[in-house]
Amino acid sequence: MEDLLKRITIDTDICHGKPTIRGLRYPVEMILELLGSGMSHSELLEDYEDLVNDDILAVLQYASKLSQVKSIYKINAA
């Protein structure tokens, strides 16, 4: 699993420092939005020829890790 997560990179010079796939200009959030809208893995791979199946799996694992928080606190606006 950790090998897949190495595919997710953060570089301040690429996509404003957002997490991307292998330093390419494919932000994790964009891939998640496409999957969430109903696009399939195979459709993603057809439309974005630079990507491979492990890239999509890495995005899903990265999102899973981000959601594993211990507590969420409401922040009151001043």
C-alpha positions as CSV (number, residue, x, y, z in Angstrom):
1,M,0.0,0.0,0.0
2,E,2.8,2.5,0.8
3,D,4.3,1.9,-2.6
4,L,1.1,3.2,-4.2
5,L,1.1,6.3,-2.0
6,K,4.5,7.2,-3.3
7,R,2.7,8.0,-6.6
8,I,1.1,11.0,-4.9
9,T,3.5,14.0,-4.9
10,I,3.3,17.5,-3.6
11,D,5.4,20.2,-5.4
12,T,4.8,23.9,-4.8
13,D,5.6,24.5,-8.5
14,I,2.9,22.1,-9.8
15,C,-0.8,22.9,-9.4
16,H,-0.2,25.4,-6.6
17,G,1.2,22.7,-4.3
18,K,-1.9,20.5,-4.4
19,P,-1.3,16.7,-4.3
20,T,-0.9,15.4,-7.8
21,I,-0.2,12.0,-9.4
22,R,3.5,11.4,-10.1
23,G,4.3,15.1,-10.4
24,L,2.0,15.3,-13.4
25,R,-0.6,18.0,-13.6
26,Y,-3.4,15.7,-12.5
27,P,-4.6,16.9,-9.0
28,V,-5.9,14.2,-6.7
29,E,-9.0,16.2,-6.2
30,M,-9.8,16.2,-9.9
31,I,-9.5,12.5,-10.2
32,L,-11.8,12.1,-7.1
33,E,-14.3,14.4,-8.6
34,L,-14.4,12.5,-11.9
35,L,-14.8,9.2,-10.0
36,G,-17.5,10.7,-7.8
37,S,-19.4,11.9,-10.9
38,G,-19.6,8.3,-12.1
39,M,-16.6,8.1,-14.4
40,S,-15.2,4.6,-14.4
41,H,-11.5,3.6,-14.0
42,S,-11.4,2.5,-17.6
43,E,-13.0,5.7,-18.8
44,L,-10.3,7.7,-16.9
45,L,-7.5,5.6,-18.3
46,E,-8.9,6.1,-21.8
47,D,-9.3,9.9,-21.4
48,Y,-6.0,10.5,-19.6
49,E,-3.4,8.4,-21.4
50,D,-0.6,9.4,-19.0
51,L,-2.4,7.5,-16.1
52,V,-2.3,3.9,-15.2
53,N,-4.5,1.9,-13.0
54,D,-2.1,2.1,-10.0
55,D,-2.4,5.9,-10.2
56,I,-6.2,5.7,-9.6
57,L,-5.7,3.2,-6.8
58,A,-3.1,5.6,-5.3
59,V,-5.6,8.5,-5.4
60,L,-8.2,6.4,-3.6
61,Q,-5.8,5.2,-0.9
62,Y,-4.6,8.8,-0.4
63,A,-8.2,10.0,0.1
64,S,-8.8,7.1,2.5
65,K,-5.8,8.1,4.6
66,L,-7.0,11.7,4.7
67,S,-10.4,10.7,6.0
68,Q,-8.8,8.7,8.9
69,V,-8.9,11.6,11.4
70,K,-9.3,11.0,15.0
71,S,-11.6,14.0,15.7
72,I,-13.3,16.8,13.9
73,Y,-13.9,20.1,15.6
74,K,-16.3,22.8,14.6
75,I,-14.5,26.2,14.3
76,N,-16.6,29.1,15.4
77,A,-16.3,32.2,13.2
78,A,-15.5,35.4,15.1
